[in-house]
Amino acid sequence: MALLRDNPHHSSSLLSLGLLNFFIYGTTVIFAAFFQLYLQDIGMNKLEIGILISAGPLVSLLAHPFWRLMSDRFHNIRLILLVMLIGLLAIGHLLFRVDTFQMLYIVVLLVFFFQSPLLSQSNSLTLGYATNSNQRFETYRLWGSLGWATAALAAGITIDATGKNGFSLLFSIMLILSISSTLILPSSRYTADMPWVSARQFRQVLKNKYFVLFIVLGLFIAIPNSINALFMPLYISDLGGDRLSVGIAVFLSTLLEMAAFVLLNRYLKNKMTYFIGTLTIVSILFAIRWDMMADAALPVQVIIIQLLHAITFGGFFYVGTRLIGLFLPSSLRAAGQAVYSFMLSGVTGIVAGLLGGFTFQDFGPVIMYQMGVMMTLFAAIGYGALWYHFHKNGYPPAISQPKS
């Protein structure tokens, strides 16, 4: 982990680290929840918005290893994060001044290049500081969740009051505050000590048929969830809701999501059948949630339904990350996490943008959400069958634990 030049126990340093997480997560949610509304305001339809935003996961396939390589080369995550934030501020300033769709596509690709690895880099930086100062990483992650929820609510109020120009203003302010928080952190000399994953490790992971089945079924949950995350703000707008309604929906779901993580961590046993059974239940709840979304007629109904995000996505995310540790030995968990992230973030984001944009534009939101019902019910059947198999036969690890 990072070795610090200054004493990280100093209270001002710890406060600045908390504020950094608060502002970076706040910046991210402004872009994630309101950028599609900005694109709609300047004349793009749902399909065009979906195509444009689906480019983000594609760009991240290059951006993540590039910025990771830069961190390893310069041994200074703080410096690299600062470069990313300044670059995002500069490109973001240009984003709101382009006057052709061709230039907009180019600039958005550059925005994704700086923005997509932002959370992973800030998490690595936080983990380094927290480890060296004997602080809990979860404490600073909580700052990030509060920033996500608070910024969503503040953005809704601000954009309603100032129009689409409020989006660019708030985005720039949050980035400037993020840069300021990074500058007052003590310098770090080395990056986090995380080895690169080899092709051999990926091949070993993919030999575990149960892990592969878990990932494939997870796609049928993650794709409708990503479609909702991308197009729910546009759905609220089409139902007559304002930006504050979008902010409230994101705010409430984030607060309850944190509570769901705490409860699952306390009461859910670390056992394969319990986790697979939970995924089966979560899949059914997802299907109910999407069916309710298809029937929504008012923005307030969407806001209330969004409260189920804590149980559905919270349960899926928590159990999914824990299952990696049960499916795979410790030597392959980094490769498993990489596959999990690539499939359920990268591939899912691309498919969600294209499929969701096409369905929303040509068939409407009802069909879009009913499609989500069918996909999640298929996942529920698959996970239910997997639970029955493990319940009757146990889980025989497909890959033996190698000696450290």
Secondary structure as a PSIPRED ss2 file (coil, helix, strand):
# PSIPRED VFORMAT (PSIPRED V4.0)

   1 M C   1.000  0.000  0.000
   2 A C   1.000  0.000  0.000
   3 L C   1.000  0.000  0.000
   4 L E   0.000  0.000  1.000
   5 R C   1.000  0.000  0.000
   6 D C   1.000  0.000  0.000
   7 N C   1.000  0.000  0.000
   8 P C   1.000  0.000  0.000
   9 H C   1.000  0.000  0.000
  10 H C   1.000  0.000  0.000
  11 S H   0.000  1.000  0.000
  12 S H   0.000  1.000  0.000
  13 S H   0.000  1.000  0.000
  14 L H   0.000  1.000  0.000
  15 L H   0.000  1.000  0.000
  16 S H   0.000  1.000  0.000
  17 L H   0.000  1.000  0.000
  18 G H   0.000  1.000  0.000
  19 L H   0.000  1.000  0.000
  20 L H   0.000  1.000  0.000
  21 N H   0.000  1.000  0.000
  22 F H   0.000  1.000  0.000
  23 F H   0.000  1.000  0.000
  24 I H   0.000  1.000  0.000
  25 Y H   0.000  1.000  0.000
  26 G H   0.000  1.000  0.000
  27 T H   0.000  1.000  0.000
  28 T H   0.000  1.000  0.000
  29 V H   0.000  1.000  0.000
  30 I H   0.000  1.000  0.000
  31 F H   0.000  1.000  0.000
  32 A H   0.000  1.000  0.000
  33 A H   0.000  1.000  0.000
  34 F H   0.000  1.000  0.000
  35 F H   0.000  1.000  0.000
  36 Q H   0.000  1.000  0.000
  37 L H   0.000  1.000  0.000
  38 Y H   0.000  1.000  0.000
  39 L H   0.000  1.000  0.000
  40 Q H   0.000  1.000  0.000
  41 D H   0.000  1.000  0.000
  42 I C   1.000  0.000  0.000
  43 G C   1.000  0.000  0.000
  44 M C   1.000  0.000  0.000
  45 N C   1.000  0.000  0.000
  46 K H   0.000  1.000  0.000
  47 L H   0.000  1.000  0.000
  48 E H   0.000  1.000  0.000
  49 I H   0.000  1.000  0.000
  50 G H   0.000  1.000  0.000
  51 I H   0.000  1.000  0.000
  52 L H   0.000  1.000  0.000
  53 I H   0.000  1.000  0.000
  54 S H   0.000  1.000  0.000
  55 A H   0.000  1.000  0.000
  56 G H   0.000  1.000  0.000
  57 P H   0.000  1.000  0.000
  58 L H   0.000  1.000  0.000
  59 V H   0.000  1.000  0.000
  60 S H   0.000  1.000  0.000
  61 L H   0.000  1.000  0.000
  62 L H   0.000  1.000  0.000
  63 A H   0.000  1.000  0.000
  64 H H   0.000  1.000  0.000
  65 P H   0.000  1.000  0.000
  66 F H   0.000  1.000  0.000
  67 W H   0.000  1.000  0.000
  68 R H   0.000  1.000  0.000
  69 L H   0.000  1.000  0.000
  70 M H   0.000  1.000  0.000
  71 S H   0.000  1.000  0.000
  72 D H   0.000  1.000  0.000
  73 R H   0.000  1.000  0.000
  74 F H   0.000  1.000  0.000
  75 H C   1.000  0.000  0.000
  76 N C   1.000  0.000  0.000
  77 I H   0.000  1.000  0.000
  78 R H   0.000  1.000  0.000
  79 L H   0.000  1.000  0.000
  80 I H   0.000  1.000  0.000
  81 L H   0.000  1.000  0.000
  82 L H   0.000  1.000  0.000
  83 V H   0.000  1.000  0.000
  84 M H   0.000  1.000  0.000
  85 L H   0.000  1.000  0.000
  86 I H   0.000  1.000  0.000
  87 G H   0.000  1.000  0.000
  88 L H   0.000  1.000  0.000
  89 L H   0.000  1.000  0.000
  90 A H   0.000  1.000  0.000
  91 I H   0.000  1.000  0.000
  92 G H   0.000  1.000  0.000
  93 H H   0.000  1.000  0.000
  94 L H   0.000  1.000  0.000
  95 L H   0.000  1.000  0.000
  96 F C   1.000  0.000  0.000
  97 R C   1.000  0.000  0.000
  98 V C   1.000  0.000  0.000
  99 D C   1.000  0.000  0.000
 100 T C   1.000  0.000  0.000
 101 F H   0.000  1.000  0.000
 102 Q H   0.000  1.000  0.000
 103 M H   0.000  1.000  0.000
 104 L H   0.000  1.000  0.000
 105 Y H   0.000  1.000  0.000
 106 I H   0.000  1.000  0.000
 107 V H   0.000  1.000  0.000
 108 V H   0.000  1.000  0.000
 109 L H   0.000  1.000  0.000
 110 L H   0.000  1.000  0.000
 111 V H   0.000  1.000  0.000
 112 F H   0.000  1.000  0.000
 113 F H   0.000  1.000  0.000
 114 F H   0.000  1.000  0.000
 115 Q H   0.000  1.000  0.000
 116 S C   1.000  0.000  0.000
 117 P C   1.000  0.000  0.000
 118 L H   0.000  1.000  0.000
 119 L H   0.000  1.000  0.000
 120 S H   0.000  1.000  0.000
 121 Q H   0.000  1.000  0.000
 122 S H   0.000  1.000  0.000
 123 N H   0.000  1.000  0.000
 124 S H   0.000  1.000  0.000
 125 L H   0.000  1.000  0.000
 126 T H   0.000  1.000  0.000
 127 L H   0.000  1.000  0.000
 128 G H   0.000  1.000  0.000
 129 Y H   0.000  1.000  0.000
 130 A H   0.000  1.000  0.000
 131 T H   0.000  1.000  0.000
 132 N H   0.000  1.000  0.000
 133 S C   1.000  0.000  0.000
 134 N C   1.000  0.000  0.000
 135 Q C   1.000  0.000  0.000
 136 R C   1.000  0.000  0.000
 137 F H   0.000  1.000  0.000
 138 E H   0.000  1.000  0.000
 139 T H   0.000  1.000  0.000
 140 Y H   0.000  1.000  0.000
 141 R H   0.000  1.000  0.000
 142 L H   0.000  1.000  0.000
 143 W H   0.000  1.000  0.000
 144 G H   0.000  1.000  0.000
 145 S H   0.000  1.000  0.000
 146 L H   0.000  1.000  0.000
 147 G H   0.000  1.000  0.000
 148 W H   0.000  1.000  0.000
 149 A H   0.000  1.000  0.000
 150 T H   0.000  1.000  0.000
 151 A H   0.000  1.000  0.000
 152 A H   0.000  1.000  0.000
 153 L H   0.000  1.000  0.000
 154 A H   0.000  1.000  0.000
 155 A H   0.000  1.000  0.000
 156 G H   0.000  1.000  0.000
 157 I H   0.000  1.000  0.000
 158 T H   0.000  1.000  0.000
 159 I H   0.000  1.000  0.000
 160 D H   0.000  1.000  0.000
 161 A H   0.000  1.000  0.000
 162 T H   0.000  1.000  0.000
 163 G C   1.000  0.000  0.000
 164 K C   1.000  0.000  0.000
 165 N H   0.000  1.000  0.000
 166 G H   0.000  1.000  0.000
 167 F H   0.000  1.000  0.000
 168 S H   0.000  1.000  0.000
 169 L H   0.000  1.000  0.000
 170 L H   0.000  1.000  0.000
 171 F H   0.000  1.000  0.000
 172 S H   0.000  1.000  0.000
 173 I H   0.000  1.000  0.000
 174 M H   0.000  1.000  0.000
 175 L H   0.000  1.000  0.000
 176 I H   0.000  1.000  0.000
 177 L H   0.000  1.000  0.000
 178 S H   0.000  1.000  0.000
 179 I H   0.000  1.000  0.000
 180 S H   0.000  1.000  0.000
 181 S H   0.000  1.000  0.000
 182 T H   0.000  1.000  0.000
 183 L H   0.000  1.000  0.000
 184 I C   1.000  0.000  0.000
 185 L C   1.000  0.000  0.000
 186 P C   1.000  0.000  0.000
 187 S C   1.000  0.000  0.000
 188 S E   0.000  0.000  1.000
 189 R C   1.000  0.000  0.000
 190 Y C   1.000  0.000  0.000
 191 T C   1.000  0.000  0.000
 192 A C   1.000  0.000  0.000
 193 D C   1.000  0.000  0.000
 194 M C   1.000  0.000  0.000
 195 P C   1.000  0.000  0.000
 196 W C   1.000  0.000  0.000
 197 V C   1.000  0.000  0.000
 198 S C   1.000  0.000  0.000
 199 A H   0.000  1.000  0.000
 200 R H   0.000  1.000  0.000
 201 Q H   0.000  1.000  0.000
 202 F H   0.000  1.000  0.000
 203 R H   0.000  1.000  0.000
 204 Q H   0.000  1.000  0.000
 205 V H   0.000  1.000  0.000
 206 L H   0.000  1.000  0.000
 207 K C   1.000  0.000  0.000
 208 N C   1.000  0.000  0.000
 209 K H   0.000  1.000  0.000
 210 Y H   0.000  1.000  0.000
 211 F H   0.000  1.000  0.000
 212 V H   0.000  1.000  0.000
 213 L H   0.000  1.000  0.000
 214 F H   0.000  1.000  0.000
 215 I H   0.000  1.000  0.000
 216 V H   0.000  1.000  0.000
 217 L H   0.000  1.000  0.000
 218 G H   0.000  1.000  0.000
 219 L H   0.000  1.000  0.000
 220 F H   0.000  1.000  0.000
 221 I H   0.000  1.000  0.000
 222 A H   0.000  1.000  0.000
 223 I H   0.000  1.000  0.000
 224 P H   0.000  1.000  0.000
 225 N H   0.000  1.000  0.000
 226 S H   0.000  1.000  0.000
 227 I H   0.000  1.000  0.000
 228 N H   0.000  1.000  0.000
 229 A H   0.000  1.000  0.000
 230 L H   0.000  1.000  0.000
 231 F H   0.000  1.000  0.000
 232 M H   0.000  1.000  0.000
 233 P H   0.000  1.000  0.000
 234 L H   0.000  1.000  0.000
 235 Y H   0.000  1.000  0.000
 236 I H   0.000  1.000  0.000
 237 S H   0.000  1.000  0.000
 238 D H   0.000  1.000  0.000
 239 L C   1.000  0.000  0.000
 240 G C   1.000  0.000  0.000
 241 G C   1.000  0.000  0.000
 242 D C   1.000  0.000  0.000
 243 R H   0.000  1.000  0.000
 244 L H   0.000  1.000  0.000
 245 S H   0.000  1.000  0.000
 246 V H   0.000  1.000  0.000
 247 G H   0.000  1.000  0.000
 248 I H   0.000  1.000  0.000
 249 A H   0.000  1.000  0.000
 250 V H   0.000  1.000  0.000
 251 F H   0.000  1.000  0.000
 252 L H   0.000  1.000  0.000
 253 S H   0.000  1.000  0.000
 254 T H   0.000  1.000  0.000
 255 L H   0.000  1.000  0.000
 256 L H   0.000  1.000  0.000
 257 E H   0.000  1.000  0.000
 258 M H   0.000  1.000  0.000
 259 A H   0.000  1.000  0.000
 260 A H   0.000  1.000  0.000
 261 F H   0.000  1.000  0.000
 262 V H   0.000  1.000  0.000
 263 L H   0.000  1.000  0.000
 264 L H   0.000  1.000  0.000
 265 N H   0.000  1.000  0.000
 266 R H   0.000  1.000  0.000
 267 Y H   0.000  1.000  0.000
 268 L C   1.000  0.000  0.000
 269 K C   1.000  0.000  0.000
 270 N C   1.000  0.000  0.000
 271 K C   1.000  0.000  0.000
 272 M H   0.000  1.000  0.000
 273 T H   0.000  1.000  0.000
 274 Y H   0.000  1.000  0.000
 275 F H   0.000  1.000  0.000
 276 I H   0.000  1.000  0.000
 277 G H   0.000  1.000  0.000
 278 T H   0.000  1.000  0.000
 279 L H   0.000  1.000  0.000
 280 T H   0.000  1.000  0.000
 281 I H   0.000  1.000  0.000
 282 V H   0.000  1.000  0.000
 283 S H   0.000  1.000  0.000
 284 I H   0.000  1.000  0.000
 285 L H   0.000  1.000  0.000
 286 F H   0.000  1.000  0.000
 287 A H   0.000  1.000  0.000
 288 I H   0.000  1.000  0.000
 289 R H   0.000  1.000  0.000
 290 W H   0.000  1.000  0.000
 291 D H   0.000  1.000  0.000
 292 M H   0.000  1.000  0.000
 293 M H   0.000  1.000  0.000
 294 A H   0.000  1.000  0.000
 295 D H   0.000  1.000  0.000
 296 A C   1.000  0.000  0.000
 297 A C   1.000  0.000  0.000
 298 L C   1.000  0.000  0.000
 299 P H   0.000  1.000  0.000
 300 V H   0.000  1.000  0.000
 301 Q H   0.000  1.000  0.000
 302 V H   0.000  1.000  0.000
 303 I H   0.000  1.000  0.000
 304 I H   0.000  1.000  0.000
 305 I H   0.000  1.000  0.000
 306 Q H   0.000  1.000  0.000
 307 L C   1.000  0.000  0.000
 308 L C   1.000  0.000  0.000
 309 H H   0.000  1.000  0.000
 310 A H   0.000  1.000  0.000
 311 I H   0.000  1.000  0.000
 312 T H   0.000  1.000  0.000
 313 F H   0.000  1.000  0.000
 314 G H   0.000  1.000  0.000
 315 G H   0.000  1.000  0.000
 316 F H   0.000  1.000  0.000
 317 F H   0.000  1.000  0.000
 318 Y H   0.000  1.000  0.000
 319 V H   0.000  1.000  0.000
 320 G H   0.000  1.000  0.000
 321 T H   0.000  1.000  0.000
 322 R H   0.000  1.000  0.000
 323 L H   0.000  1.000  0.000
 324 I H   0.000  1.000  0.000
 325 G H   0.000  1.000  0.000
 326 L H   0.000  1.000  0.000
 327 F H   0.000  1.000  0.000
 328 L C   1.000  0.000  0.000
 329 P C   1.000  0.000  0.000
 330 S H   0.000  1.000  0.000
 331 S H   0.000  1.000  0.000
 332 L H   0.000  1.000  0.000
 333 R H   0.000  1.000  0.000
 334 A H   0.000  1.000  0.000
 335 A H   0.000  1.000  0.000
 336 G H   0.000  1.000  0.000
 337 Q H   0.000  1.000  0.000
 338 A H   0.000  1.000  0.000
 339 V H   0.000  1.000  0.000
 340 Y H   0.000  1.000  0.000
 341 S H   0.000  1.000  0.000
 342 F H   0.000  1.000  0.000
 343 M H   0.000  1.000  0.000
 344 L H   0.000  1.000  0.000
 345 S H   0.000  1.000  0.000
 346 G H   0.000  1.000  0.000
 347 V H   0.000  1.000  0.000
 348 T H   0.000  1.000  0.000
 349 G H   0.000  1.000  0.000
 350 I H   0.000  1.000  0.000
 351 V H   0.000  1.000  0.000
 352 A H   0.000  1.000  0.000
 353 G H   0.000  1.000  0.000
 354 L H   0.000  1.000  0.000
 355 L H   0.000  1.000  0.000
 356 G H   0.000  1.000  0.000
 357 G H   0.000  1.000  0.000
 358 F H   0.000  1.000  0.000
 359 T H   0.000  1.000  0.000
 360 F H   0.000  1.000  0.000
 361 Q H   0.000  1.000  0.000
 362 D H   0.000  1.000  0.000
 363 F H   0.000  1.000  0.000
 364 G C   1.000  0.000  0.000
 365 P H   0.000  1.000  0.000
 366 V H   0.000  1.000  0.000
 367 I H   0.000  1.000  0.000
 368 M H   0.000  1.000  0.000
 369 Y H   0.000  1.000  0.000
 370 Q H   0.000  1.000  0.000
 371 M H   0.000  1.000  0.000
 372 G H   0.000  1.000  0.000
 373 V H   0.000  1.000  0.000
 374 M H   0.000  1.000  0.000
 375 M H   0.000  1.000  0.000
 376 T H   0.000  1.000  0.000
 377 L H   0.000  1.000  0.000
 378 F H   0.000  1.000  0.000
 379 A H   0.000  1.000  0.000
 380 A H   0.000  1.000  0.000
 381 I H   0.000  1.000  0.000
 382 G H   0.000  1.000  0.000
 383 Y H   0.000  1.000  0.000
 384 G H   0.000  1.000  0.000
 385 A H   0.000  1.000  0.000
 386 L H   0.000  1.000  0.000
 387 W H   0.000  1.000  0.000
 388 Y H   0.000  1.000  0.000
 389 H H   0.000  1.000  0.000
 390 F H   0.000  1.000  0.000
 391 H H   0.000  1.000  0.000
 392 K H   0.000  1.000  0.000
 393 N H   0.000  1.000  0.000
 394 G C   1.000  0.000  0.000
 395 Y C   1.000  0.000  0.000
 396 P C   1.000  0.000  0.000
 397 P C   1.000  0.000  0.000
 398 A C   1.000  0.000  0.000
 399 I C   1.000  0.000  0.000
 400 S C   1.000  0.000  0.000
 401 Q C   1.000  0.000  0.000
 402 P C   1.000  0.000  0.000
 403 K C   1.000  0.000  0.000
 404 S C   1.000  0.000  0.000
